[in-house]
Amino acid sequence: MPHPNDPALRSFIDVGAASDFPIQNLPYGVFSTSASPTPRVGVAIGNAVLDLAVLESEGLLDLAAAQGVFAQASINAFMALGPKVWSQTRARISELLRHDNPELRDDAPLRARALVPMADAELHLPIAVAGYTDFYSSKEHATNVGVMFRGKDNALQPNWLHMPIAYNGRASTVVVSGTKVRRPHGQLKPPGAEVPSFAPCKRLDFELEMGVVIGQPSRIGEMLTESRAEGMIFGFVLLNDWSARDIQQWEYVPLGPFQAKAFATSISPWVVTREALEPFRVRGPKQDPTPLPYLQQAQPNNYDLELDVGLRAAQMNEAVPICRTNFKYMYWSSVQQLIHHASSGCAMNVGDLLGSGTISGPGKHQRGSLLEISWNGTEPVELASGIVRTFLEDGDSLVMRGWRQASGYRIGFGEVEGTILPAV
């Protein structure tokens, strides 16, 4: 049987050349329809959703004696079955969708039940988020921010080149793409003010990130090897870590971000599996100094994925591109982040979400936040005639996309979108 990543594979479902969801991808998500409002698990194929709960009920998927894992409102139960089942299930779904396999193709009643037009599907948060940790792993981003606030001679803090830096965020406010984001309130203390005030954020920002979805647990007290950490990663989502820069500036000393990040984190509805991204693995930037032994890597753990951001003001019809970068630039890989997270003995859970940290690149057009793009508000961005931005305003909509073009097909994440609502 061909490997699910085989470029020669074709589905009996028509998939356009520019689609994010060819048969080589098969990302997992959770959806419902007006006719069947109970959320369940599906995979994206072209402009359709394949209902895995239907296939499971028909006995077409071998899930190691597990029952009902796809008739649930998250993919957590499926992820808990482990990498062997992930791989076998993806191969079986690929087999059922192949252009030369009549099992599903020629069974019209089953096709009518199992294939849902994407336009008819409401997409939900794909995982029950057990915990959320946000890293700070782009050297370009960390350097840009350091130059702004500490000067170029002291841009990186002394610990940054020795370990992945992170903070623990709020799982309770991780939301799916399309969820509107309310401008947060917080304590603000602008330069020159003697005391803080409590008011709506005035410097609202986005952060372009990838999210790592953890599909296997580790025990409390357990340290992870490179191989073990890799095997725990189920897949990746696009992630927007919304940030209230003025709230953050006042609160982050000495313990780091808190309310400035707690109000919302948006993720894309489709989880692209690690296996689907295997052809795009690359080595990351050279790490100097050499990391301590527990963080050293024997294999490539970065991914060559194109990422872009579009911003649409309320009075505009279409988004304007404001950033184009690549996931491959990350200094600390997702595997290193996970190894370090568990290195103290911290237990990891199925459904944990790790934000990569803002993804910036070496070019000015590759800056992954408005803080960098507008250089802390000193270089306004022109979106259209008469419309400029330094930070996000009410009614603005932010759209992030991620993909990789391969030979004959494109692996993509869809998009993660959010629109800013005014504070109340």
N, C-alpha and C positions, 0 to 999 in steps of 0.2 A: 504494500500500500504506500502511495507517495507520502512524503513528510508534509505536514500541514503548511510548512513554509515554502514548499516547492513553487518557484515562480511560474511553472507551467500549469498549475492547477486553475481550473475554471469552474464556476458555479453554474447550475442551471438557471439561477436567478440572474437577470441582466444587471451587471454592475459597471457603471461608467468608469472610464479611465481615470477621472479625477476624484472618484469616490474615496473617502477615508476608510471604507469598510468592505474591502474585497474578501474573498475566501481565505486569503493568507492572514487576515487580521482576527476576526471573530472575537471582538471585545465583549465583556459581560456587563450587563446593566440590569436595572429593575424597572418594570413598566406596568402600566395598566391601560385599559381602554374604557370608553363610556359603556360599551356593551358588557365588559367584564372588569369591574372596577377594583377587584382584588389585586394588589401588587404581586408580581411574580418575576422570576428571572428569565432573561432572554439574552440573545446575542444579536449584534447588528450585522446585517449582510446587505450591502447596497442600500436601497431605500426601504428596507424592511427590517422587522424584528422577528427573529425566530423564537417562538415560545417554547422554552425548554421544559416548562412544567407539563405541557402537552406531550412532548416527546418522552419525558420520563413516565408519564401515566400510561403511555402506549408500550412501555417496555423496550424502547429503542435505545436507551442509554444504560450502560452498565456502571453503576456507581458504588461498587464494592459493598452491596447489601444495604446501603443507606437508602432511606425512604423519604420522599417529599422534600429534598433539599432545594429543589427549584420552585416549589410552590410556597415560597417565602418572600418576605419583603426586603431581603438583603441577600448578598452572596456569601455571607459569613459561614453558613452551614456547609456550603460546597467547599469553600477554602479550607475548612477544618479537616477535610478528607485527605489533604496532602498532595505533594507534587506529582506522585505517580498517577493519582486519579485525575489531577488537572490535565496532565499530558494525554492520558488515555481518552478523556472526555473530549478534549479539543480535537483529537484525531478522529474520533467517532462523528462529531458534528461536521467536521470537514468532509468526511466520507459521505454523510447523508446529503450534503449540499453539492457534491460534485456533479458536473454536467452529465457524466456517464453512469450515474447510479440511479436506478429507477425507484428505489424504496420510497423516497419522499416525492421525487419528481413526478412519478406516474400515479400517485395516490391523491386524486383530486379532493376527496373529502378531508383527508388529513392535512393537505396543504392549506385548505381553507381555514382550518382550525389553528394550524401551527404558524402560519406566516401572516404577520400583521403589518400593514403599511406604516412606515415610520410616522407619516403625517397623522395617523389615528392614535398614536401611542403617547401617553403622558409619561415622561421619564422622571424617576424618583432618585433619591440618594441611593447609590448602589451598595453601600456598606453601612452596617451599624458600627459607627466609629467608637472604638473602645477607648482610645486615647489619641491625643494629637500633639506632636512635637514639631516645632519649626526650627530648621537649621539656618545657618548663615555661612554658606559654603562656596560662594563665588568670590574669588580673589578680586576680580575686577569691581564687583559691587562693593565689597568691604573696603577696598582701596578708595573708590570714589567717595563713599560716605566718610571715611577717615580723613581724606584730604579736606572735605568741606568743613568738618568740625574740629580737626586737630592739626591740620597742615600736612603737607606731603612728606615731611621728615618723620612724622609719627602717625602715619595713616593706619597701619595695622597694629593692633594690640599685641603685646609680646607672646600671648598664648595662641594666636590665631593660626600660625603655621605649624603648630604641634598637635592640634586636635580639632575635630569638628565642633564648632560652637553652636549652642541651641538654647531654646527656652521651651518650657512646657506650656502649650496653649490650651484652648477650650474645645473639647470634642462636642460640647452641647450646641455650639454655634457654627459647625460645619454644615453648609447648605449646598444644594444642587444648583447647577447652572440654571439661570432664569429667575432665581429667587431675588426679589428686590432687596436692596441693602439700605437700611435706615441710617442716616447720618448720626453718629453717636454724640452724646454729651460727655464731658469730662472736665477735669481741672486743667485750666490753661494759665500759663504765666509767660506772656510774651516779654521780650527784652524791654527793660525799662519799668516794668510793673513791679511794685514792691511786694504785693501779695497775689496769690492766684485767685481766679474766679471760676465759677462753674457755668459752662456754656457749651453750645454746639461746637464741634470740631470745625476749624476754619481751613485746615491744611490736610484734606482727605486724599489718600493716595492708594495706588494698587501696588502689588508686587507679583511679577511674573515668576511662577514656580512650577515645578513638577511635584506631584504627591506620590509617595511610595506606599503601596497597600501591603500590609503584612498579613500573610495568609497562614502562618504557623506560629505557635507560641514557643517561648523559651521559659525555663524554670527560674524562679528567684534564686540568685546565687550562681547562675550558670554564665560562663563567658562563651562567646561565639568565635568560631573559626571563620575564615573567609568563605569556605564551602558551605558551612552551616548557615551563615547569614544569607548567602545568595539563595539557598533553597527555601528560606522563609519568605522571600519576596514573591508575592503572587503577581503583582503588576503595577501599573502606573496610571495616574490621572493628571490632567491639567489642574493647576491650583492657583487661585488668586487670594493671596493673604492681604486683605484690605487693611490699611494702616492709617491711623490718625496721628500724623506726624507731630502736631503741636501738643497733643496729650502725651505722646511718647517722650517728647523732649523734656517735659517736666517730671515725668514719673519714673523714667528708666534708671536713674541713679538711686541706689546702688545695685538693685536686683534685676534690672532689665525690663522688657515690655510686660505690660499687664493689661489694663483696660484699653490701651491704644490698639490692641490686637484682638481683644476678646469678643468684639461685637459681631464679626462675621468672617468666615473663610469659605470661599466658593470653590467647588470642584466640578469637573466635567462628569456627565452621567455614565460614561463608558469607561470601564477599566480595561486597558490594553495589557494583555498578559506579557510577562517577562519572556516567555517562549516566542511570542510573535515578534518581539524586538531583538531577538538573538542575532539576526543578520547585521544589525547596526551597532554592535558593541565595538567600542574603540578605547584605546588608552587615554586617560586624562592627562592634564598638564604634568610636567615633571615636578615632583614634590621636593622642595629644598628648604629646610633640612629634611633628610630622610626620616619618615615617621618612626616612632617607636615600634618594636617588633610586632606588637599585637595589631597594629594598623597597616602593616605592609601588605601589598597586594601582589599576587603571582600572576594574575590574569587581567585583561581589560575589563573594567567595570563601569565605564562611562558609555553613553549612547549618543550617536550622531542623529539628533532630532532637530528639525527646524521649528522655530517658535516665533510667532508674531503677535502683536497687540494692535488693536484698532480702537480709537476713541471717537464716539459720536456724541456731540452736544445735542441738547434737546431740540434745538432749532435746525438741526441738520438732518438730511435724509439718509446719509450713508456714513459709516465710520471712516476715519482717516488713519492710515498706518502711522504709528508713532514709535514702533520698536520692531526689530527683526534680529533675532539672536539664535543661539544653538545650545542645547543641553550639554554638548560635549565639553564646554568650557569649564564645567564645575571642577573646582580644585579638589574637594573631598567628594568621593563617589557615594552613591546610595549604600553600597555594601559597607564602606568605612563608617558611614553615619550609624548604621544599625549595629555594627560591631562595637563602636564607642558607646552607643546608648546602653547596651547591655553589659558593658565592661565592669561596671560597679557591682553587678549582680542584679540589676534592674530587670524584672520579668517583662517580657513582651507578650502581647495578646493578639489573638486573631481579630482583625479589624483595626489594629493600630494604624495610624496615618502619620507618615513622616513628610513634612514639607522640605523641599530641597534648599530653601532659601532663595532669595531673588537671583535670577539668572541673567547676568550681564555678560557682555563680551568686550573685546578690546576696542571696538569702534564706538564712536559717539552714537551711531544709530542703533547700537546694540544694548543700550541701557534699559534695564528691566523695571524701572519705577519712575514716576514723575519727579520724585526727589532728585534723581540723577539727571533725567531728561531736561528739567528746568533749572538744574543746578541750584537746588534749594530755593526756587522761586525767583532767581535773578535773571533767568533766560527764558521768558515766556515762549510757549509753543503756539504757532499759528496753525489752527485747524482749517479755517476757511476765512474768506474776506471779512475782517472785523471780529472774528471769533478767536480768542486766544485763551490759553490755559497755563497756569502754573501748578495748580492742584485741581481736584475734581469738584465740580459744582453740581447742585441739585438738578436732576434730570439727565445728567451725563450717563452714557452707557459704555461699558468697557467690554470688549470681546477679545479673548485669547484663543489662538489655534496652535496646534502642534501636529507635525507629520514628518514622514520620511519617504521620499520618492525612491523606489527600487526599480529594478529592471522589469517593466511591464505591469507594475502595480504600485499602489501608494498605501502605506500604513498611516492612519491618522487617528486622532483622538476626538474628532468633532470639535466642539468649542465649549468654552465656559464663559458665560455672559452674566453681567449684573448691572442693574440700573440704580442710581442713587436717588433715594427718597429724602425729602427734607426732614430735619429733626422735628420732634413734637414736644 
